[in-house]
Amino acid sequence: MSSGDSTSEVCEKRPSVATTTITRSPYARRLASSGTFAFPFDLRGHGLSNGAQRYGRLGLDVAAAVRTVRRLGARRVVVVGASLGGIAGVVGAASTRPRVDGLVAVSAPAEIAGRLNALPSARRLDVPTLFVVAERDVSAPYDFPTDARLLYDATRTAEKRLEIVPGSLHGVALVAASARVRSLLEAFARDPAGTVG
């Protein structure tokens, strides 16, 4: 998860997760303590990352993180992103080759008006995919539960799941506050297809 929230992966025999800044802190440490290789990163121009914010290139940041984790030895890679990292994860996972083993998008917008639209990418997603959102996560102009449904409906794969949880927390805050969500993400990192099936 990234400062806009982002990604996760599984190395060798361990699950690996590439995550943007948001998951980097306690959540990334929790993943690591459970045997999952977590690779937190900041999207371009966010958090500790240099460079200009260029929304149309966020998917490339995710693809670069996936390539890096694979160079480090990951055989299975799951991308996990929240909020901005979630939309970046959808766009990046749809175009990364070889394909990732799964995608989690927490509180992801379907579109950032005039800057980035994830729906065309969702139509190309052919990996197990999990969308997580709080039922009252609405902040004008975004209605994240509606966006999660749009992304879920557009996603090509049959191996997908939409998890709507109580409350209004968003992105990394939702992950941090919900043991249910954290457990679901950890299960997904270990077995993407089994978690959404």
N, C-alpha and C positions, 0 to 999 in steps of 0.2 A: 504494500500500500504506500501511497506516496504523499507528499505534502499536499498533493492533490489526492493522495493515497495510492498504493500499487501492488507488487508482484511476488511469487513464490516458486520454488523448484525442488526436485529430488535427485540426489547424487548417488551414483553407484547403487549400493543396496539400501541406502537411506533415502527417504523422501527428500526432495530439494524444493525450495520455494524461493522465488525471486520476488521481493517486495519493495515498494517504494517507501519513502521515509516514514509514513504513518505507521506501518507495521514494524518498523525497525526497532522501536523501543521494547517495552515489556513483551509484546506479542512475539516479536522475532526471537527474543531470548527464550521465551516459553517453547517455541517450535524447536529451537536448537537443543534445549534440555530434554526434549522428547525424542531426539535422534533425527530430526529433520534439518537438513542443511538449508538455512535461510539466507538469502542474498538480498538485503534491503538496498534500495537505491532511490535517489531523487530524480524526478523527471526534470528535463532541461529547463533551467530558469526557476526552479522551485527548491526550497530548502537549501541544502549545501551545494547544489549543482550550479556550475557556471553556465553561461550562455543565455540567450534570449528565449523568453517563452514563445514558442511557436506551436500552437495547438495542432496544426496539421501535421506536425512531425512527432507527436507523442507516441504513436505506434512504433516509430523507429527506435525510440528510447527503450521500449519494452523489448523489441527484437534484439537490440544490442545487449541488454541484460541477459536475455536467454542465451545468446551466443557466448557471452562471458561465462555463464554458469556451466555450459556444455564444455567449454575449454578447460574448466576446472574439474571436469570429470563426471558431471551429472549425466545420467542416462535417461532419467525420467524428469520432466520439468512441468511444474504446475505454476501458472501465473495467477497471482492474487492481487487485486487492486481495489481500492476504496475511493469513492467519489471521482475526482479527476483521474486517479489511478485506475479506477474501474472502467471508465470509458476508454482510457489508453490501453488497458488490458484487452478489451474487446477488439479494438482496432489492430493492436499488435499481434494477438494470438491468431487472428484470422489470416494473417499474411506470413507468419513465421514458418520457415521450412528449414530442417524438418519440423513437422508440426509439434506443438507442445502436447503434453498428456492431459491437460485439463486447464480450465479457467474458472476463477471465482471473481465475480464483480459485486462488490458491496456498495450499496447506495450510489450506483452509477447513473449519471444522466444518459439518456439516449442521444441527446444532441446538445451541443453548446452553440446556440444560435449564431450562424454566420462564421463559425470557427471550426467545428468538428461534428460530424454526424456518424454515429456508430451503427446505425441500422443497416447500411449496405454491407458493412463488415460482418455484422451478426448473421446475415444471410449466408455467409461463407464459412461460418464456424462449424467444424465437423469433429469437435472434440467434446468430451464430457464437460458440461458447463453448469455452474451453480450461480444463481442470482439471489442475493440476500438484501432485504430492505426492511426498514421499520414502517409499520402501517400508517403512521401519521408524519412521515418525514416529508414535509412540504415547506419550501422556502422559495417564494416568488423569484424568478419565473418557473422554478422547478417543482414538479410533483414527482418525487422519486418512486413512489409505489407504481404510479402509472407508467413511468419510464421503464421500470423493471419488467412490467408486464409486456410493454412494447418490445423490449429487447428479447425477452423470453419467447414471445410469439414469433419474432423474426429469426431467431436462431435456428439454423439448418438441422443440427443434430437432433436425433430423438433422445439422446442421452443428456437430458437437461432437467433442471429442477428450479423452481421458484419458491423461495422460503421467505414468507412475510411474517415478521415477528412483531409483538406488541411494542408500542411506544413511538417515540419521535426522534430517537437518537440517529445521528448521521455518521456514516463512514467509520473512521477509526474509533470514534467515541462509542459507536454501536458495538464494535468488536471488543473494545476494552471493558464495556459494562455488562456484556451478555455472555455468561458461561455457556449457554446453549449455542450461541453463534461461534464462539471459539472452539467448542467441541466439534461442531459441524465442519469448520474449516480444517481442523486437524484430521478428522476422518477423511475428508476430501483429499488432503495432501497424501495420505496413505493409499487411498483407493478411490480415485475419481469416479470411475464407472459404477462401482458398488455403492457409492454415496448418493448418486442421482437416480439409480435404477429402482 
